[in-house]
Every structure is written in structure tokens, then in C-alpha cells.
Amino acid sequence: MNSTNDSTILSLKTKKQVKELAQMRAKQLGIPLGTLVNAFLRDLGQTGEVHFTIAEPITPKMAKIINEMREEIAGGDTYGPFNVNEAEAFLDNIPYEPHNKN
């Protein structure tokens, strides 16, 4: 095993805003940006593939909507379940009349 340091320095040029946004996202994940870059480079080298996914944080407005929906469900104030025809009729606000297959 080689006892020397096999690390190297990678220098790249990017826009300041890109770097700051990436640092912010990395901080949200609790991972240093350098660690994420190393993981990306390692994965690219091993697989030849690139995958990008970032989950957006829930906004206060979205959290409020989710809570309202949960309250409606808990209170039984829901509709359905629907089949496709019933759902379309409900959305079109017309009475659904099932067709009998006799």
C-alpha cells in the first residue's frame, strides 16, 4: 500500500452565485461542498453516469396547505374513492350515472 498522500487539488472556475447556492444546498444537507464534489467525481468515474436530484424545502404556505388537508382527512371531510368516470364527473361538477352492463 502506498503510504504517500494520493490526494490532488482540483481547481475550477464557476460563477460566484453558483458556488454560493451549491454551498447553501450542501449546508442544508449537512455535508461539506468538497465532500459532495468528491462523491460526484467518484461516482462519475466508477459508473460513467450523472444523476441530479435535490428536494426543495417545504415552504410555509405548502406546510399550511398540507396541515389543512390532514385536518380535512381526519375530520372525514373528503370525497372518493373514485373510479375514472366518477372522478371526471365530480371534477366537471355533474352527477355521475353509472352504466349498467346487462
RODO-2510 file (C-alpha; in nm, 4 decimals, decimal comma):
residues 102
     n   res          X          Y          Z
     1     m     0,0000     0,0000     0,0000
     2     n     0,1299     0,3436    -0,0891
     3     s     0,1967     0,5479     0,2225
     4     t     0,2192     0,8792     0,0370
     5     n    -0,0753     1,1138     0,0127
     6     d    -0,2527     1,0390    -0,3141
     7     s    -0,4776     1,3464    -0,2933
     8     t    -0,4655     1,6218    -0,5502
     9     i    -0,6102     1,9694    -0,5786
    10     l    -0,8866     2,0365    -0,8272
    11     s    -0,9290     2,3974    -0,9263
    12     l    -1,2314     2,5027    -1,1251
    13     k    -1,3917     2,8243    -1,2297
    14     t    -1,7601     2,8889    -1,1687
    15     k    -1,9814     3,1886    -1,1115
    16     k    -1,9887     3,3183    -0,7569
    17     q    -2,3673     3,2754    -0,7389
    18     v    -2,3399     2,9098    -0,8475
    19     k    -2,0808     2,8382    -0,5776
    20     e    -2,2807     3,0161    -0,3065
    21     l    -2,6017     2,8350    -0,3990
    22     a    -2,4209     2,4995    -0,4018
    23     q    -2,2665     2,5756    -0,0613
    24     m    -2,6098     2,6665     0,0742
    25     r    -2,7637     2,3409    -0,0540
    26     a    -2,4722     2,1382     0,0796
    27     k    -2,5142     2,3043     0,4187
    28     q    -2,8869     2,2177     0,4141
    29     l    -2,7858     1,8561     0,3619
    30     g    -2,5263     1,8831     0,6374
    31     i    -2,2448     1,7832     0,4040
    32     p    -1,9410     1,9968     0,3127
    33     l    -1,9383     2,1021    -0,0531
    34     g    -1,5972     1,9391    -0,1051
    35     t    -1,7368     1,6061     0,0123
    36     l    -2,0242     1,6326    -0,2348
    37     v    -1,7891     1,7208    -0,5211
    38     n    -1,5655     1,4231    -0,4329
    39     a    -1,8669     1,1906    -0,4193
    40     f    -1,9851     1,3200    -0,7561
    41     l    -1,6424     1,2738    -0,9165
    42     r    -1,6014     0,9260    -0,7659
    43     d    -1,9445     0,8165    -0,8901
    44     l    -1,8854     0,9644    -1,2360
    45     g    -1,5527     0,7839    -1,2618
    46     q    -1,6925     0,4499    -1,1448
    47     t    -2,0223     0,4444    -1,3328
    48     g    -1,9943     0,6969    -1,6128
    49     e    -2,3367     0,8235    -1,5068
    50     v    -2,4578     1,1560    -1,3732
    51     h    -2,7685     1,1865    -1,1524
    52     f    -2,9094     1,5105    -1,0155
    53     t    -3,1800     1,5302    -0,7517
    54     i    -3,2489     1,7973    -0,4964
    55     a    -3,5569     1,8144    -0,2794
    56     e    -3,6986     2,1578    -0,2272
    57     p    -3,7740     2,2521     0,1305
    58     i    -4,1405     2,2843     0,2170
    59     t    -4,2461     2,6482     0,2178
    60     p    -4,4635     2,7840     0,4989
    61     k    -4,7521     2,8143     0,2509
    62     m    -4,7169     2,4490     0,1461
    63     a    -4,6914     2,3362     0,5102
    64     k    -5,0181     2,5197     0,5815
    65     i    -5,1915     2,3502     0,2864
    66     i    -5,0663     2,0071     0,3972
    67     n    -5,1903     2,0666     0,7525
    68     e    -5,5309     2,1786     0,6233
    69     m    -5,5557     1,8642     0,4110
    70     r    -5,4626     1,6441     0,7072
    71     e    -5,7311     1,8130     0,9180
    72     e    -5,9894     1,7549     0,6441
    73     i    -5,8953     1,3881     0,6176
    74     a    -5,9020     1,3429     0,9975
    75     g    -6,2457     1,5082     1,0083
    76     g    -6,3814     1,2881     0,7313
    77     d    -6,4301     1,5868     0,5027
    78     t    -6,3110     1,4102     0,1883
    79     y    -6,4515     1,2741    -0,1332
    80     g    -6,3978     0,9418    -0,3022
    81     p    -6,2574     0,6990    -0,3686
    82     f    -6,3496     0,7398    -0,7298
    83     n    -6,3216     0,5368    -1,0429
    84     v    -6,2180     0,7345    -1,3531
    85     n    -6,5726     0,8163    -1,4650
    86     e    -6,6787     0,9253    -1,1162
    87     a    -6,3687     1,1432    -1,0834
    88     e    -6,4332     1,3146    -1,4153
    89     a    -6,7977     1,3726    -1,3270
    90     f    -6,7002     1,5117    -0,9874
    91     l    -6,4446     1,7470    -1,1413
    92     d    -6,6944     1,8554    -1,4054
    93     n    -6,9489     1,9039    -1,1240
    94     i    -7,2118     1,6884    -1,2897
    95     p    -7,3987     1,3959    -1,1381
    96     y    -7,2434     1,0603    -1,2182
    97     e    -7,4780     0,7995    -1,3536
    98     p    -7,3192     0,4550    -1,3721
    99     h    -7,3931     0,2494    -1,6784
   100     n    -7,5358    -0,0934    -1,6115
   101     k    -7,3801    -0,3718    -1,8160
   102     n    -7,6775    -0,6050    -1,8586
***
